[in-house]
């Protein structure tokens, strides 16, 4: 899974999680990330360009909000 962590100048930092759950951060040129992507979005790599997966992003944000709600109880 790819998640856009943040932008730093002309670079995008992307959190990559492999099938074993290991996480690392990769740095790519900002031009390789679609213009409509924002921090926290789930990304799909297609033909060398990272595009936002809108459905996966919505689901991830719901799950994160639910975790936060449970913590604040």
Short mmCIF file of the C-alpha atoms (twelve columns), coordinates in Angstrom:
data_MODEL
# 
_entry.id   MODEL 
# 
loop_
_atom_site.group_PDB 
_atom_site.id 
_atom_site.type_symbol 
_atom_site.label_atom_id 
_atom_site.label_alt_id 
_atom_site.label_comp_id 
_atom_site.label_asym_id 
_atom_site.label_seq_id 
_atom_site.Cartn_x 
_atom_site.Cartn_y 
_atom_site.Cartn_z 
_atom_site.pdbx_PDB_model_num 
ATOM 1  C CA . UNK A 1  0.000   0.000  0.000   1 
ATOM 2  C CA . UNK A 2  1.208   3.493  -0.820  1 
ATOM 3  C CA . UNK A 3  0.197   6.491  1.314   1 
ATOM 4  C CA . UNK A 4  1.234   10.047 0.563   1 
ATOM 5  C CA . UNK A 5  2.963   11.222 3.729   1 
ATOM 6  C CA . UNK A 6  3.892   14.754 2.721   1 
ATOM 7  C CA . UNK A 7  5.424   17.051 0.148   1 
ATOM 8  C CA . UNK A 8  8.854   18.598 0.677   1 
ATOM 9  C CA . UNK A 9  9.656   21.102 -2.040  1 
ATOM 10 C CA . UNK A 10 9.834   19.229 -5.333  1 
ATOM 11 C CA . UNK A 11 9.694   15.813 -3.632  1 
ATOM 12 C CA . UNK A 12 6.871   13.647 -2.351  1 
ATOM 13 C CA . UNK A 13 7.440   11.283 0.559   1 
ATOM 14 C CA . UNK A 14 5.398   8.124  0.246   1 
ATOM 15 C CA . UNK A 15 4.875   5.534  2.964   1 
ATOM 16 C CA . UNK A 16 5.123   2.030  1.518   1 
ATOM 17 C CA . UNK A 17 3.753   -0.992 3.393   1 
ATOM 18 C CA . UNK A 18 4.649   -4.441 2.078   1 
ATOM 19 C CA . UNK A 19 2.619   -7.650 2.404   1 
ATOM 20 C CA . UNK A 20 4.377   -8.437 5.725   1 
ATOM 21 C CA . UNK A 21 3.433   -5.090 7.256   1 
ATOM 22 C CA . UNK A 22 6.928   -3.601 7.035   1 
ATOM 23 C CA . UNK A 23 6.838   0.151  6.409   1 
ATOM 24 C CA . UNK A 24 9.388   2.381  4.738   1 
ATOM 25 C CA . UNK A 25 9.375   5.887  3.294   1 
ATOM 26 C CA . UNK A 26 10.416  6.535  -0.284  1 
ATOM 27 C CA . UNK A 27 11.153  9.890  -1.865  1 
ATOM 28 C CA . UNK A 28 9.947   10.529 -5.433  1 
ATOM 29 C CA . UNK A 29 9.777   13.576 -7.666  1 
ATOM 30 C CA . UNK A 30 6.611   15.539 -7.012  1 
ATOM 31 C CA . UNK A 31 5.783   15.401 -10.725 1 
ATOM 32 C CA . UNK A 32 5.257   11.606 -10.345 1 
ATOM 33 C CA . UNK A 33 2.269   12.173 -8.032  1 
ATOM 34 C CA . UNK A 34 -1.036  13.263 -9.551  1 
ATOM 35 C CA . UNK A 35 -1.996  16.889 -8.945  1 
ATOM 36 C CA . UNK A 36 -5.197  16.008 -7.088  1 
ATOM 37 C CA . UNK A 37 -3.375  13.946 -4.424  1 
ATOM 38 C CA . UNK A 38 -3.035  15.290 -0.897  1 
ATOM 39 C CA . UNK A 39 -1.335  14.189 2.297   1 
ATOM 40 C CA . UNK A 40 -2.850  11.028 3.753   1 
ATOM 41 C CA . UNK A 41 -4.254  9.758  0.443   1 
ATOM 42 C CA . UNK A 42 -3.908  6.118  -0.523  1 
ATOM 43 C CA . UNK A 43 -2.090  5.921  -3.846  1 
ATOM 44 C CA . UNK A 44 -2.004  3.510  -6.755  1 
ATOM 45 C CA . UNK A 45 1.096   3.236  -8.928  1 
ATOM 46 C CA . UNK A 46 0.054   3.113  -12.581 1 
ATOM 47 C CA . UNK A 47 2.533   3.523  -15.463 1 
ATOM 48 C CA . UNK A 48 5.079   5.157  -13.163 1 
ATOM 49 C CA . UNK A 49 2.627   7.776  -11.814 1 
ATOM 50 C CA . UNK A 50 1.034   7.696  -8.355  1 
ATOM 51 C CA . UNK A 51 -2.731  8.343  -8.505  1 
ATOM 52 C CA . UNK A 52 -5.181  8.746  -5.631  1 
ATOM 53 C CA . UNK A 53 -7.355  5.728  -4.881  1 
ATOM 54 C CA . UNK A 54 -10.443 7.636  -3.747  1 
ATOM 55 C CA . UNK A 55 -12.367 4.642  -2.377  1 
ATOM 56 C CA . UNK A 56 -9.390  3.301  -0.407  1 
ATOM 57 C CA . UNK A 57 -8.656  6.805  0.922   1 
ATOM 58 C CA . UNK A 58 -12.239 7.236  2.158   1 
ATOM 59 C CA . UNK A 59 -12.150 3.800  3.810   1 
ATOM 60 C CA . UNK A 60 -8.778  4.503  5.462   1 
ATOM 61 C CA . UNK A 61 -9.975  7.831  6.838   1 
ATOM 62 C CA . UNK A 62 -13.122 6.167  8.256   1 
ATOM 63 C CA . UNK A 63 -10.978 3.526  9.960   1 
ATOM 64 C CA . UNK A 64 -8.624  6.145  11.389  1 
ATOM 65 C CA . UNK A 65 -11.529 8.238  12.699  1 
ATOM 66 C CA . UNK A 66 -13.014 5.134  14.336  1 
ATOM 67 C CA . UNK A 67 -9.681  4.344  16.030  1 
ATOM 68 C CA . UNK A 68 -9.447  7.909  17.309  1 
ATOM 69 C CA . UNK A 69 -13.027 7.803  18.582  1 
ATOM 70 C CA . UNK A 70 -12.275 4.599  20.513  1 
ATOM 71 C CA . UNK A 71 -9.113  6.105  22.017  1 
ATOM 72 C CA . UNK A 72 -10.958 9.189  23.193  1 
ATOM 73 C CA . UNK A 73 -13.680 7.197  24.961  1 
# 
